[in-house]
Amino acid sequence: MARRGIRRWATAGVLAVAALVLVAATVLATGLLRPSRMVEIDIHYSHYSPAEVRVPLGVPVTFVIRNDDPIDHEWIVGDAAVQAFHRTSADVLHTGDPTAVSVPALSTVSTTVTFTSAGRLAYICHLPGHEAYGMVGWVTIAP
């Protein structure tokens, strides 16, 4: 009698493992679970470090941006049109847009972006004088 119970539990365990393997294989094969990536960017003396990063196309990338300066900054990533808009915008507090974030003094923020086309985009701080001082970086999106 005890052996039957052990066999039942063993059979149930094998079936459960097989089901998990099947679900995992299906999720990976259908692309429901995409790999993600994290990129850390430090701000110090009103400069980004690194000033150039490379990320994959179509994969969620979480940017962790740490501001070590005693002043506020922002991280705006986009093409020339996006940058031109932000140069003249009076908006200094960014919320809700993963490609435009405010980074308060001595803080860390994170934002997740999935780039949908390959290319090279700038990330810039448009607070007064920061871009002219050199607060510019580049993200290359590669297939």
Beta strands, then each sheet from edge to edge (+ up, - down):
strand 1: 37-44
strand 2: 47-49
strand 3: 52-56
strand 4: 60-67
strand 5: 73-78
strand 6: 100-103
strand 7: 108-114
strand 8: 119-124
strand 9: 136-142
sheet 1: 2+ 1- 4- 7+
sheet 2: 3+ 9+ 8- 5+ 6-
end
